[in-house]
Amino acid sequence: MSDFSTDDFHAAGQLVSNLLSSTRTAPKKFLDLQTNLQSLRQLLNELELQAKNPFSILRQRCQDRRREWLGILDSVGNTLCDIQDNMKRASMSAWTRWFRYGGRKRASLKTLKRELRLEVGDVEKFVRSLGLSPLGRQDPVLGRMERVLLEEVREERTGERSMAVLAAHETNDPVVWREVNQILIRRGVGEEDLWRHDARLKQLLHWVVKNEPDITAVLEMQDEDFEKVGSGRGYDRKE
């Protein structure tokens, strides 16, 4: 499947912006949609910005996730179109509504609000999981553990911390692995979660040690290019 592009995010972001504008003139019952629509617009803007950046974590480390995103996008688009349709119907007279739609049922506003919250949650989960391993994406706890391990390995390799995670990569010594567990506990991972994910922790740790240099390099390039954009020096080429 082809690489991510701004087309994967722009149209949905534009529809969200249009809906936000519509809520200002629509019946008051639609005002409750604004918070989630604003959150969704912010997330889509963030993804579109990453799609513009050839050095972003999205473009460099998530090529295999475009099909996943398109599935999310399809669901988001359906919900947004249903909301748009609901707004249009609400602005019509009863006769016009019947003439245009007949007796066809539509999703209630309450249902659409719930669906929108779920869509925002799915998009947020996708954004937060950018760059994570397939294992780290399976469970929020595993994702948190992976992020902690990445930070630890990065600091251990620069000499800011004593070797613990890197040492565990080379040995099965229980003393060393106990220290890794203590690091994770200090960073907010529960002991029960560590026990439950004991085998997966080992897989995560080895994946992190192997992939951290590439991930760190990508993040550094991404930040540099975002700074260029902020100064007006980046993304001159058309996507």
VENSUL-V144323 format. One record per residue. RES is the residue in one small letter. OMEGA is omega in degrees with one decimal (999 if undefined). Layout:
res=[RES;RES]
omega=[OMEGA;OMEGA]
This chain:
res=[m;s;d;f;s;t;d;d;f;h;a;a;g;q;l;v;s;n;l;l;s;s;t;r;t;a;p;k;k;f;l;d;l;q;t;n;l;q;s;l;r;q;l;l;n;e;l;e;l;q;a;k;n;p;f;s;i;l;r;q;r;c;q;d;r;r;r;e;w;l;g;i;l;d;s;v;g;n;t;l;c;d;i;q;d;n;m;k;r;a;s;m;s;a;w;t;r;w;f;r;y;g;g;r;k;r;a;s;l;k;t;l;k;r;e;l;r;l;e;v;g;d;v;e;k;f;v;r;s;l;g;l;s;p;l;g;r;q;d;p;v;l;g;r;m;e;r;v;l;l;e;e;v;r;e;e;r;t;g;e;r;s;m;a;v;l;a;a;h;e;t;n;d;p;v;v;w;r;e;v;n;q;i;l;i;r;r;g;v;g;e;e;d;l;w;r;h;d;a;r;l;k;q;l;l;h;w;v;v;k;n;e;p;d;i;t;a;v;l;e;m;q;d;e;d;f;e;k;v;g;s;g;r;g;y;d;r;k;e]
omega=[-175.6;-176.9;174.3;173.3;180.0;178.7;-179.2;-174.6;-169.3;-175.9;178.7;178.5;178.5;178.2;177.8;178.9;178.3;179.3;177.7;177.8;-178.5;-178.6;-178.1;-179.5;179.7;174.9;-173.5;-178.0;-179.7;-178.6;-179.3;179.4;-169.2;-176.1;-179.5;176.3;177.6;177.6;-179.9;178.7;179.2;179.5;179.6;176.2;178.7;179.3;178.7;177.0;177.5;179.5;177.9;-173.8;-178.6;-179.5;-177.3;177.9;178.0;-176.2;-174.3;-171.5;-173.4;-178.5;-177.2;-175.1;-177.7;178.6;176.9;-179.2;-178.6;174.8;176.5;-178.1;179.1;179.2;178.0;-179.0;178.8;-180.0;179.5;178.5;176.7;177.6;178.9;178.9;179.8;178.6;-179.3;-179.8;-176.8;-178.0;-178.2;171.4;-179.1;-178.8;179.9;179.6;-179.4;-179.3;-175.9;-171.9;-177.4;-179.1;-178.0;179.9;174.8;178.5;179.0;178.5;177.9;178.1;-179.0;176.7;179.1;179.8;179.3;177.3;179.3;179.6;178.4;178.5;179.7;179.5;178.8;177.8;178.2;-179.1;-177.6;-176.7;-179.8;179.2;179.1;176.0;174.7;179.0;-179.8;179.3;-176.0;-172.2;179.7;179.3;178.5;177.0;178.0;178.6;-179.4;179.7;178.1;-179.5;177.7;178.8;-178.8;-179.4;179.7;-178.4;176.6;-178.7;177.4;178.1;-179.6;179.0;175.4;-176.7;174.5;178.9;179.1;177.8;-180.0;178.0;-175.2;-174.0;172.9;-178.9;-177.8;178.9;-180.0;-179.5;175.7;178.0;176.1;177.9;180.0;176.6;-179.1;178.3;178.7;-179.8;171.1;176.9;-177.1;179.1;178.8;177.9;177.6;178.7;-177.5;-176.4;-175.5;-178.3;-179.3;177.8;179.3;177.7;179.8;-176.2;-179.1;177.9;-178.8;-179.0;-178.7;-171.1;-175.8;-179.3;179.5;-179.4;179.5;179.2;179.4;-179.4;178.8;177.9;179.0;-179.1;179.1;-179.0;175.8;177.3;177.9;178.1;179.6;179.7;178.2;-176.3;-174.0;175.1;177.5;-176.6;-179.6;178.3;999]
